Amino acid sequence: MDNLPDSNLPLLASPSPDSNDRVKGRVKTKHKKVAFLLAMGYPVSIVAKETGLSESRIYHLLSDTYSFVNSEINRILNENLRTHDLILGNLYFEALHHLDKMLESSDMKERDEAIDHIINVLTTRS
């Protein structure tokens, strides 16, 4: 990861509503970076190297359920889930639109293929 600059961390700008300004200044920036890296799935050892904090300090921050770091992790994950839900919804819409065009086709082979796709989707979802 080679010392990620803060410019690579776009989600760090908006404050967490649960933080209540308990953490300020340079510490807040470092805690936001810890939260971002953990939310992105990096192991504690890499987060410790990137932020300059010890692994035990990171585990201590995570052990407090109401810590600034935990509230930031939750905020980042919620934003990412909303984004992924929108992307997935758009993909489903495009797939359904494509299947609809295939069903309206005059080519019987294309219609059969669309029906096969629909059956596969229904059987894998059940």
N, CA, C and O atoms as a GROMACS GRO file, in nm:
protein
  504
    1MET      N    1   0.082  -0.119   0.000
    1MET     CA    2   0.000   0.000   0.000
    1MET      C    3   0.087   0.126   0.000
    1MET      O    4   0.041   0.231  -0.044
    2ASP      N    5   0.205   0.117   0.047
    2ASP     CA    6   0.302   0.226   0.038
    2ASP      C    7   0.248   0.361   0.080
    2ASP      O    8   0.238   0.453  -0.001
    3ASN      N    9   0.214   0.374   0.204
    3ASN     CA   10   0.171   0.501   0.263
    3ASN      C   11   0.065   0.572   0.179
    3ASN      O   12   0.097   0.662   0.102
    4LEU      N   13  -0.056   0.532   0.194
    4LEU     CA   14  -0.166   0.591   0.120
    4LEU      C   15  -0.180   0.738   0.155
    4LEU      O   16  -0.191   0.773   0.273
    5PRO      N   17  -0.180   0.825   0.056
    5PRO     CA   18  -0.206   0.966   0.086
    5PRO      C   19  -0.354   0.985   0.116
    5PRO      O   20  -0.438   0.908   0.070
    6ASP      N   21  -0.384   1.087   0.194
    6ASP     CA   22  -0.522   1.112   0.233
    6ASP      C   23  -0.611   1.142   0.113
    6ASP      O   24  -0.732   1.127   0.122
    7SER      N   25  -0.553   1.185  -0.001
    7SER     CA   26  -0.634   1.213  -0.120
    7SER      C   27  -0.695   1.087  -0.177
    7SER      O   28  -0.792   1.095  -0.252
    8ASN      N   29  -0.640   0.969  -0.143
    8ASN     CA   30  -0.698   0.844  -0.190
    8ASN      C   31  -0.813   0.798  -0.103
    8ASN      O   32  -0.870   0.691  -0.127
    9LEU      N   33  -0.848   0.874  -0.003
    9LEU     CA   34  -0.951   0.834   0.091
    9LEU      C   35  -1.071   0.929   0.080
    9LEU      O   36  -1.089   1.015   0.166
   10PRO      N   37  -1.152   0.914  -0.025
   10PRO     CA   38  -1.258   1.011  -0.052
   10PRO      C   39  -1.369   1.012   0.051
   10PRO      O   40  -1.437   1.113   0.066
   11LEU      N   41  -1.390   0.902   0.124
   11LEU     CA   42  -1.501   0.896   0.218
   11LEU      C   43  -1.470   0.960   0.351
   11LEU      O   44  -1.554   0.957   0.441
   12LEU      N   45  -1.352   1.020   0.367
   12LEU     CA   46  -1.314   1.074   0.495
   12LEU      C   47  -1.367   1.214   0.519
   12LEU      O   48  -1.352   1.268   0.629
   13ALA      N   49  -1.429   1.275   0.420
   13ALA     CA   50  -1.467   1.415   0.434
   13ALA      C   51  -1.587   1.438   0.524
   13ALA      O   52  -1.586   1.532   0.604
   14SER      N   53  -1.690   1.356   0.515
   14SER     CA   54  -1.810   1.384   0.593
   14SER      C   55  -1.799   1.326   0.733
   14SER      O   56  -1.753   1.213   0.750
   15PRO      N   57  -1.842   1.402   0.833
   15PRO     CA   58  -1.828   1.355   0.971
   15PRO      C   59  -1.931   1.249   1.006
   15PRO      O   60  -2.038   1.243   0.946
   16SER      N   61  -1.897   1.169   1.101
   16SER     CA   62  -1.990   1.068   1.150
   16SER      C   63  -2.088   1.133   1.246
   16SER      O   64  -2.045   1.210   1.333
   17PRO      N   65  -2.217   1.106   1.235
   17PRO     CA   66  -2.313   1.170   1.324
   17PRO      C   67  -2.303   1.120   1.468
   17PRO      O   68  -2.350   1.188   1.559
   18ASP      N   69  -2.242   1.004   1.490
   18ASP     CA   70  -2.233   0.948   1.625
   18ASP      C   71  -2.110   0.992   1.702
   18ASP      O   72  -2.095   0.959   1.819
   19SER      N   73  -2.020   1.067   1.637
   19SER     CA   74  -1.892   1.098   1.700
   19SER      C   75  -1.903   1.205   1.808
   19SER      O   76  -1.824   1.205   1.903
   20ASN      N   77  -2.000   1.296   1.796
   20ASN     CA   78  -2.020   1.403   1.895
   20ASN      C   79  -1.894   1.483   1.923
   20ASN      O   80  -1.874   1.530   2.035
   21ASP      N   81  -1.810   1.499   1.823
   21ASP     CA   82  -1.686   1.578   1.834
   21ASP      C   83  -1.598   1.536   1.950
   21ASP      O   84  -1.533   1.620   2.012
   22ARG      N   85  -1.594   1.406   1.979
   22ARG     CA   86  -1.508   1.356   2.086
   22ARG      C   87  -1.362   1.350   2.044
   22ARG      O   88  -1.273   1.355   2.129
   23VAL      N   89  -1.336   1.339   1.914
   23VAL     CA   90  -1.201   1.330   1.864
   23VAL      C   91  -1.177   1.449   1.773
   23VAL      O   92  -1.261   1.481   1.689
   24LYS      N   93  -1.061   1.515   1.789
   24LYS     CA   94  -1.037   1.637   1.713
   24LYS      C   95  -0.900   1.637   1.649
   24LYS      O   96  -0.810   1.564   1.690
   25GLY      N   97  -0.885   1.721   1.547
   25GLY     CA   98  -0.756   1.749   1.486
   25GLY      C   99  -0.688   1.632   1.420
   25GLY      O  100  -0.751   1.552   1.351
   26ARG      N  101  -0.556   1.623   1.443
   26ARG     CA  102  -0.474   1.521   1.381
   26ARG      C  103  -0.516   1.381   1.421
   26ARG      O  104  -0.512   1.288   1.340
   27VAL      N  105  -0.558   1.365   1.546
   27VAL     CA  106  -0.604   1.234   1.593
   27VAL      C  107  -0.729   1.192   1.517
   27VAL      O  108  -0.743   1.076   1.480
   28LYS      N  109  -0.821   1.288   1.493
   28LYS     CA  110  -0.943   1.257   1.420
   28LYS      C  111  -0.911   1.211   1.278
   28LYS      O  112  -0.971   1.116   1.228
   29THR      N  113  -0.817   1.277   1.213
   29THR     CA  114  -0.778   1.238   1.079
   29THR      C  115  -0.718   1.098   1.079
   29THR      O  116  -0.748   1.018   0.990
   30LYS      N  117  -0.635   1.069   1.177
   30LYS     CA  118  -0.574   0.936   1.186
   30LYS      C  119  -0.679   0.830   1.214
   30LYS      O  120  -0.674   0.721   1.158
   31HIS      N  121  -0.775   0.862   1.301
   31HIS     CA  122  -0.882   0.767   1.332
   31HIS      C  123  -0.972   0.744   1.211
   31HIS      O  124  -1.020   0.633   1.190
   32LYS      N  125  -0.993   0.848   1.131
   32LYS     CA  126  -1.072   0.831   1.008
   32LYS      C  127  -0.999   0.740   0.911
   32LYS      O  128  -1.062   0.658   0.844
   33LYS      N  129  -0.867   0.754   0.903
   33LYS     CA  130  -0.789   0.669   0.814
   33LYS      C  131  -0.794   0.525   0.862
   33LYS      O  132  -0.806   0.433   0.781
   34VAL      N  133  -0.786   0.503   0.994
   34VAL     CA  134  -0.798   0.369   1.050
   34VAL      C  135  -0.934   0.310   1.013
   34VAL      O  136  -0.941   0.196   0.968
   35ALA      N  137  -1.040   0.387   1.031
   35ALA     CA  138  -1.174   0.339   1.002
   35ALA      C  139  -1.190   0.306   0.854
   35ALA      O  140  -1.248   0.203   0.819
   36PHE      N  141  -1.138   0.392   0.768
   36PHE     CA  142  -1.150   0.368   0.625
   36PHE      C  143  -1.079   0.240   0.584
   36PHE      O  144  -1.136   0.157   0.513
   37LEU      N  145  -0.956   0.223   0.630
   37LEU     CA  146  -0.879   0.105   0.591
   37LEU      C  147  -0.943  -0.023   0.645
   37LEU      O  148  -0.948  -0.124   0.575
   38LEU      N  149  -0.992  -0.019   0.768
   38LEU     CA  150  -1.059  -0.137   0.823
   38LEU      C  151  -1.189  -0.166   0.749
   38LEU      O  152  -1.221  -0.283   0.724
   39ALA      N  153  -1.263  -0.062   0.714
   39ALA     CA  154  -1.389  -0.081   0.641
   39ALA      C  155  -1.364  -0.138   0.502
   39ALA      O  156  -1.449  -0.208   0.447
   40MET      N  157  -1.248  -0.109   0.445
   40MET     CA  158  -1.213  -0.162   0.313
   40MET      C  159  -1.158  -0.305   0.322
   40MET      O  160  -1.129  -0.366   0.219
   41GLY      N  161  -1.144  -0.356   0.444
   41GLY     CA  162  -1.105  -0.496   0.460
   41GLY      C  163  -0.957  -0.521   0.484
   41GLY      O  164  -0.915  -0.637   0.483
   42TYR      N  165  -0.879  -0.418   0.505
   42TYR     CA  166  -0.737  -0.438   0.531
   42TYR      C  167  -0.717  -0.496   0.670
   42TYR      O  168  -0.789  -0.460   0.763
   43PRO      N  169  -0.619  -0.586   0.685
   43PRO     CA  170  -0.594  -0.643   0.818
   43PRO      C  171  -0.532  -0.539   0.912
   43PRO      O  172  -0.474  -0.439   0.868
   44VAL      N  173  -0.546  -0.564   1.039
   44VAL     CA  174  -0.498  -0.468   1.141
   44VAL      C  175  -0.348  -0.443   1.126
   44VAL      O  176  -0.303  -0.331   1.148
   45SER      N  177  -0.271  -0.543   1.089
   45SER     CA  178  -0.126  -0.525   1.076
   45SER      C  179  -0.092  -0.420   0.969
   45SER      O  180  -0.003  -0.338   0.990
   46ILE      N  181  -0.162  -0.422   0.857
   46ILE     CA  182  -0.138  -0.323   0.752
   46ILE      C  183  -0.188  -0.186   0.794
   46ILE      O  184  -0.123  -0.085   0.769
   47VAL      N  185  -0.304  -0.182   0.859
   47VAL     CA  186  -0.359  -0.055   0.908
   47VAL      C  187  -0.262   0.008   1.007
   47VAL      O  188  -0.242   0.130   1.006
   48ALA      N  189  -0.202  -0.073   1.092
   48ALA     CA  190  -0.105  -0.022   1.190
   48ALA      C  191   0.016   0.040   1.120
   48ALA      O  192   0.062   0.147   1.159
   49LYS      N  193   0.066  -0.027   1.017
   49LYS     CA  194   0.182   0.026   0.943
   49LYS      C  195   0.146   0.156   0.872
   49LYS      O  196   0.226   0.250   0.871
   50GLU      N  197   0.028   0.162   0.813
   50GLU     CA  198  -0.013   0.280   0.737
   50GLU      C  199  -0.041   0.401   0.825
   50GLU      O  200  -0.018   0.515   0.784
   51THR      N  201  -0.089   0.378   0.944
   51THR     CA  202  -0.129   0.490   1.031
   51THR      C  203  -0.026   0.524   1.137
   51THR      O  204  -0.032   0.631   1.197
   52GLY      N  205   0.067   0.433   1.162
   52GLY     CA  206   0.167   0.458   1.266
   52GLY      C  207   0.118   0.424   1.406
   52GLY      O  208   0.187   0.450   1.504
   53LEU      N  209   0.000   0.366   1.415
   53LEU     CA  210  -0.052   0.323   1.545
   53LEU      C  211  -0.012   0.178   1.568
   53LEU      O  212   0.014   0.103   1.474
   54SER      N  213  -0.008   0.138   1.695
   54SER     CA  214   0.022  -0.001   1.724
   54SER      C  215  -0.104  -0.085   1.703
   54SER      O  216  -0.216  -0.035   1.707
   55GLU      N  217  -0.083  -0.213   1.679
   55GLU     CA  218  -0.197  -0.304   1.661
   55GLU      C  219  -0.283  -0.307   1.786
   55GLU      O  220  -0.406  -0.313   1.777
   56SER      N  221  -0.220  -0.304   1.904
   56SER     CA  222  -0.299  -0.307   2.028
   56SER      C  223  -0.385  -0.182   2.041
   56SER      O  224  -0.496  -0.189   2.093
   57ARG      N  225  -0.334  -0.066   1.995
   57ARG     CA  226  -0.414   0.058   2.000
   57ARG      C  227  -0.535   0.046   1.907
   57ARG      O  228  -0.644   0.090   1.941
   58ILE      N  229  -0.515  -0.012   1.790
   58ILE     CA  230  -0.626  -0.028   1.695
   58ILE      C  231  -0.730  -0.122   1.754
   58ILE      O  232  -0.850  -0.095   1.747
   59TYR      N  233  -0.685  -0.233   1.812
   59TYR     CA  234  -0.780  -0.325   1.876
   59TYR      C  235  -0.853  -0.257   1.992
   59TYR      O  236  -0.971  -0.283   2.015
   60HIS      N  237  -0.783  -0.171   2.063
   60HIS     CA  238  -0.847  -0.097   2.174
   60HIS      C  239  -0.956  -0.004   2.119
   60HIS      O  240  -1.065   0.005   2.175
   61LEU      N  241  -0.926   0.066   2.009
   61LEU     CA  242  -1.026   0.154   1.947
   61LEU      C  243  -1.148   0.075   1.901
   61LEU      O  244  -1.261   0.122   1.912
   62LEU      N  245  -1.124  -0.046   1.850
   62LEU     CA  246  -1.234  -0.129   1.803
   62LEU      C  247  -1.315  -0.191   1.917
   62LEU      O  248  -1.432  -0.225   1.899
   63SER      N  249  -1.253  -0.206   2.032
   63SER     CA  250  -1.322  -0.272   2.144
   63SER      C  251  -1.433  -0.185   2.203
   63SER      O  252  -1.527  -0.238   2.264
   64ASP      N  253  -1.423  -0.053   2.186
   64ASP     CA  254  -1.526   0.038   2.236
   64ASP      C  255  -1.637   0.049   2.132
   64ASP      O  256  -1.615   0.106   2.025
   65THR      N  257  -1.753  -0.004   2.162
   65THR     CA  258  -1.864  -0.007   2.067
   65THR      C  259  -1.904   0.133   2.019
   65THR      O  260  -1.946   0.150   1.905
   66TYR      N  261  -1.890   0.232   2.106
   66TYR     CA  262  -1.934   0.368   2.073
   66TYR      C  263  -1.818   0.458   2.033
   66TYR      O  264  -1.831   0.580   2.037
   67SER      N  265  -1.705   0.400   1.995
   67SER     CA  266  -1.589   0.482   1.958
   67SER      C  267  -1.612   0.551   1.825
   67SER      O  268  -1.696   0.510   1.744
   68PHE      N  269  -1.536   0.656   1.804
   68PHE     CA  270  -1.539   0.730   1.678
   68PHE      C  271  -1.504   0.638   1.562
   68PHE      O  272  -1.566   0.644   1.455
   69VAL      N  273  -1.404   0.552   1.582
   69VAL     CA  274  -1.360   0.461   1.475
   69VAL      C  275  -1.473   0.367   1.435
   69VAL      O  276  -1.498   0.348   1.316
   70ASN      N  277  -1.542   0.309   1.531
   70ASN     CA  278  -1.653   0.218   1.499
   70ASN      C  279  -1.767   0.291   1.430
   70ASN      O  280  -1.828   0.237   1.338
   71SER      N  281  -1.798   0.412   1.473
   71SER     CA  282  -1.906   0.485   1.407
   71SER      C  283  -1.867   0.522   1.264
   71SER      O  284  -1.952   0.521   1.174
   72GLU      N  285  -1.739   0.554   1.242
   72GLU     CA  286  -1.692   0.583   1.106
   72GLU      C  287  -1.696   0.458   1.018
   72GLU      O  288  -1.736   0.466   0.902
   73ILE      N  289  -1.655   0.344   1.073
   73ILE     CA  290  -1.661   0.219   0.996
   73ILE      C  291  -1.805   0.191   0.954
   73ILE      O  292  -1.830   0.155   0.839
   74ASN      N  293  -1.898   0.207   1.047
   74ASN     CA  294  -2.041   0.184   1.014
   74ASN      C  295  -2.089   0.280   0.908
   74ASN      O  296  -2.162   0.240   0.817
   75ARG      N  297  -2.049   0.407   0.917
   75ARG     CA  298  -2.091   0.507   0.819
   75ARG      C  299  -2.037   0.472   0.681
   75ARG      O  300  -2.110   0.478   0.582
   76ILE      N  301  -1.909   0.434   0.672
   76ILE     CA  302  -1.846   0.401   0.545
   76ILE      C  303  -1.911   0.277   0.484
   76ILE      O  304  -1.941   0.274   0.365
   77LEU      N  305  -1.933   0.175   0.566
   77LEU     CA  306  -1.996   0.053   0.516
   77LEU      C  307  -2.138   0.080   0.467
   77LEU      O  308  -2.178   0.025   0.364
   78ASN      N  309  -2.214   0.163   0.539
   78ASN     CA  310  -2.350   0.196   0.495
   78ASN      C  311  -2.348   0.270   0.362
   78ASN      O  312  -2.431   0.242   0.275
   79GLU      N  313  -2.255   0.364   0.344
   79GLU     CA  314  -2.244   0.435   0.217
   79GLU      C  315  -2.209   0.338   0.104
   79GLU      O  316  -2.266   0.346  -0.005
   80ASN      N  317  -2.115   0.247   0.130
   80ASN     CA  318  -2.076   0.150   0.028
   80ASN      C  319  -2.191   0.056  -0.007
   80ASN      O  320  -2.210   0.023  -0.124
   81LEU      N  321  -2.267   0.014   0.093
   81LEU     CA  322  -2.381  -0.075   0.066
   81LEU      C  323  -2.487  -0.006  -0.017
   81LEU      O  324  -2.545  -0.067  -0.107
   82ARG      N  325  -2.513   0.121   0.012
   82ARG     CA  326  -2.611   0.195  -0.069
   82ARG      C  327  -2.566   0.204  -0.214
   82ARG      O  328  -2.645   0.186  -0.306
   83THR      N  329  -2.437   0.232  -0.234
   83THR     CA  330  -2.383   0.242  -0.369
   83THR      C  331  -2.392   0.108  -0.441
   83THR      O  332  -2.433   0.101  -0.557
   84HIS      N  333  -2.355   0.001  -0.372
   84HIS     CA  334  -2.361  -0.131  -0.434
   84HIS      C  335  -2.506  -0.172  -0.464
   84HIS      O  336  -2.531  -0.236  -0.565
   85ASP      N  337  -2.599  -0.136  -0.377
   85ASP     CA  338  -2.739  -0.167  -0.403
   85ASP      C  339  -2.789  -0.096  -0.529
   85ASP      O  340  -2.862  -0.155  -0.608
   86LEU      N  341  -2.748   0.029  -0.548
   86LEU     CA  342  -2.788   0.102  -0.668
   86LEU      C  343  -2.730   0.038  -0.794
   86LEU      O  344  -2.798   0.023  -0.895
   87ILE      N  345  -2.604   0.000  -0.786
   87ILE     CA  346  -2.539  -0.065  -0.902
   87ILE      C  347  -2.608  -0.197  -0.934
   87ILE      O  348  -2.636  -0.226  -1.050
   88LEU      N  349  -2.634  -0.276  -0.831
   88LEU     CA  350  -2.700  -0.405  -0.852
   88LEU      C  351  -2.840  -0.386  -0.909
   88LEU      O  352  -2.881  -0.461  -0.998
   89GLY      N  353  -2.913  -0.288  -0.860
   89GLY     CA  354  -3.046  -0.259  -0.913
   89GLY      C  355  -3.041  -0.222  -1.061
   89GLY      O  356  -3.125  -0.266  -1.139
   90ASN      N  357  -2.943  -0.142  -1.098
   90ASN     CA  358  -2.927  -0.105  -1.239
   90ASN      C  359  -2.893  -0.225  -1.326
   90ASN      O  360  -2.943  -0.238  -1.438
   91LEU      N  361  -2.808  -0.313  -1.274
   91LEU     CA  362  -2.774  -0.434  -1.350
   91LEU      C  363  -2.896  -0.524  -1.370
   91LEU      O  364  -2.916  -0.578  -1.479
   92TYR      N  365  -2.977  -0.540  -1.265
   92TYR     CA  366  -3.100  -0.619  -1.279
   92TYR      C  367  -3.194  -0.557  -1.382
   92TYR      O  368  -3.252  -0.628  -1.464
   93PHE      N  369  -3.208  -0.426  -1.377
   93PHE     CA  370  -3.295  -0.358  -1.472
   93PHE      C  371  -3.248  -0.379  -1.615
   93PHE      O  372  -3.328  -0.407  -1.704
   94GLU      N  373  -3.116  -0.366  -1.638
   94GLU     CA  374  -3.061  -0.388  -1.772
   94GLU      C  375  -3.081  -0.531  -1.819
   94GLU      O  376  -3.114  -0.555  -1.936
   95ALA      N  377  -3.061  -0.627  -1.728
   95ALA     CA  378  -3.080  -0.768  -1.765
   95ALA      C  379  -3.225  -0.796  -1.800
   95ALA      O  380  -3.253  -0.865  -1.898
   96LEU      N  381  -3.318  -0.743  -1.722
   96LEU     CA  382  -3.460  -0.763  -1.750
   96LEU      C  383  -3.500  -0.697  -1.882
   96LEU      O  384  -3.580  -0.752  -1.958
   97HIS      N  385  -3.445  -0.581  -1.907
   97HIS     CA  386  -3.474  -0.511  -2.032
   97HIS      C  387  -3.423  -0.594  -2.151
   97HIS      O  388  -3.491  -0.606  -2.253
   98HIS      N  389  -3.304  -0.650  -2.137
   98HIS     CA  390  -3.247  -0.734  -2.243
   98HIS      C  391  -3.331  -0.860  -2.264
   98HIS      O  392  -3.358  -0.898  -2.378
   99LEU      N  393  -3.374  -0.924  -2.154
   99LEU     CA  394  -3.459  -1.043  -2.165
   99LEU      C  395  -3.594  -1.009  -2.230
   99LEU      O  396  -3.647  -1.088  -2.308
  100ASP      N  397  -3.648  -0.892  -2.197
  100ASP     CA  398  -3.773  -0.849  -2.256
  100ASP      C  399  -3.760  -0.835  -2.408
  100ASP      O  400  -3.848  -0.876  -2.483
  101LYS      N  401  -3.650  -0.777  -2.453
  101LYS     CA  402  -3.626  -0.763  -2.597
  101LYS      C  403  -3.614  -0.900  -2.664
  101LYS      O  404  -3.663  -0.922  -2.774
  102MET      N  405  -3.546  -0.992  -2.593
  102MET     CA  406  -3.530  -1.127  -2.648
  102MET      C  407  -3.667  -1.197  -2.660
  102MET      O  408  -3.692  -1.268  -2.758
  103LEU      N  409  -3.754  -1.177  -2.560
  103LEU     CA  410  -3.887  -1.241  -2.564
  103LEU      C  411  -3.974  -1.184  -2.676
  103LEU      O  412  -4.058  -1.256  -2.731
  104GLU      N  413  -3.955  -1.057  -2.710
  104GLU     CA  414  -4.034  -0.994  -2.815
  104GLU      C  415  -3.977  -1.021  -2.955
  104GLU      O  416  -4.037  -0.981  -3.055
  105SER      N  417  -3.864  -1.088  -2.962
  105SER     CA  418  -3.798  -1.116  -3.089
  105SER      C  419  -3.883  -1.211  -3.174
  105SER      O  420  -3.959  -1.292  -3.122
  106SER      N  421  -3.868  -1.200  -3.304
  106SER     CA  422  -3.939  -1.291  -3.394
  106SER      C  423  -3.862  -1.423  -3.410
  106SER      O  424  -3.917  -1.521  -3.461
  107ASP      N  425  -3.739  -1.426  -3.366
  107ASP     CA  426  -3.657  -1.547  -3.374
  107ASP      C  427  -3.692  -1.641  -3.258
  107ASP      O  428  -3.675  -1.606  -3.141
  108MET      N  429  -3.742  -1.760  -3.292
  108MET     CA  430  -3.784  -1.857  -3.189
  108MET      C  431  -3.666  -1.903  -3.103
  108MET      O  432  -3.681  -1.926  -2.983
  109LYS      N  433  -3.549  -1.914  -3.164
  109LYS     CA  434  -3.432  -1.957  -3.088
  109LYS      C  435  -3.396  -1.854  -2.980
  109LYS      O  436  -3.361  -1.891  -2.868
  110GLU      N  437  -3.406  -1.727  -3.014
  110GLU     CA  438  -3.377  -1.620  -2.918
  110GLU      C  439  -3.481  -1.618  -2.806
  110GLU      O  440  -3.447  -1.596  -2.689
  111ARG      N  441  -3.608  -1.641  -2.840
  111ARG     CA  442  -3.713  -1.649  -2.738
  111ARG      C  443  -3.689  -1.765  -2.643
  111ARG      O  444  -3.701  -1.751  -2.521
  112ASP      N  445  -3.655  -1.881  -2.698
  112ASP     CA  446  -3.626  -1.998  -2.616
  112ASP      C  447  -3.507  -1.973  -2.522
  112ASP      O  448  -3.506  -2.015  -2.407
  113GLU      N  449  -3.408  -1.905  -2.575
  113GLU     CA  450  -3.290  -1.873  -2.495
  113GLU      C  451  -3.328  -1.780  -2.379
  113GLU      O  452  -3.279  -1.796  -2.267
  114ALA      N  453  -3.416  -1.683  -2.406
  114ALA     CA  454  -3.462  -1.592  -2.301
  114ALA      C  455  -3.540  -1.668  -2.194
  114ALA      O  456  -3.522  -1.644  -2.074
  115ILE      N  457  -3.624  -1.758  -2.236
  115ILE     CA  458  -3.702  -1.838  -2.141
  115ILE      C  459  -3.609  -1.925  -2.057
  115ILE      O  460  -3.630  -1.940  -1.936
  116ASP      N  461  -3.507  -1.983  -2.120
  116ASP     CA  462  -3.409  -2.062  -2.046
  116ASP      C  463  -3.336  -1.977  -1.941
  116ASP      O  464  -3.314  -2.023  -1.829
  117HIS      N  465  -3.300  -1.855  -1.977
  117HIS     CA  466  -3.235  -1.764  -1.882
  117HIS      C  467  -3.326  -1.735  -1.763
  117HIS      O  468  -3.283  -1.736  -1.648
  118ILE      N  469  -3.453  -1.709  -1.792
  118ILE     CA  470  -3.548  -1.678  -1.685
  118ILE      C  471  -3.565  -1.798  -1.593
  118ILE      O  472  -3.567  -1.783  -1.471
  119ILE      N  473  -3.576  -1.916  -1.651
  119ILE     CA  474  -3.590  -2.039  -1.569
  119ILE      C  475  -3.465  -2.058  -1.484
  119ILE      O  476  -3.477  -2.092  -1.366
  120ASN      N  477  -3.347  -2.036  -1.539
  120ASN     CA  478  -3.223  -2.049  -1.462
  120ASN      C  479  -3.218  -1.950  -1.346
  120ASN      O  480  -3.176  -1.985  -1.236
  121VAL      N  481  -3.261  -1.829  -1.370
  121VAL     CA  482  -3.262  -1.728  -1.264
  121VAL      C  483  -3.358  -1.769  -1.154
  121VAL      O  484  -3.324  -1.762  -1.036
  122LEU      N  485  -3.477  -1.812  -1.192
  122LEU     CA  486  -3.576  -1.852  -1.092
  122LEU      C  487  -3.535  -1.973  -1.011
  122LEU      O  488  -3.560  -1.978  -0.891
  123THR      N  489  -3.471  -2.070  -1.076
  123THR     CA  490  -3.431  -2.190  -1.003
  123THR      C  491  -3.312  -2.166  -0.913
  123THR      O  492  -3.300  -2.229  -0.808
  124THR      N  493  -3.222  -2.076  -0.951
  124THR     CA  494  -3.108  -2.047  -0.864
  124THR      C  495  -3.145  -1.957  -0.748
  124THR      O  496  -3.075  -1.957  -0.647
  125ARG      N  497  -3.253  -1.880  -0.760
  125ARG     CA  498  -3.297  -1.789  -0.653
  125ARG      C  499  -3.379  -1.860  -0.547
  125ARG      O  500  -3.392  -1.808  -0.436
  126SER      N  501  -3.434  -1.978  -0.577
  126SER     CA  502  -3.522  -2.045  -0.481
  126SER      C  503  -3.446  -2.127  -0.380
  126SER      O  504  -3.506  -2.189  -0.292
   0.00000   0.00000   0.00000
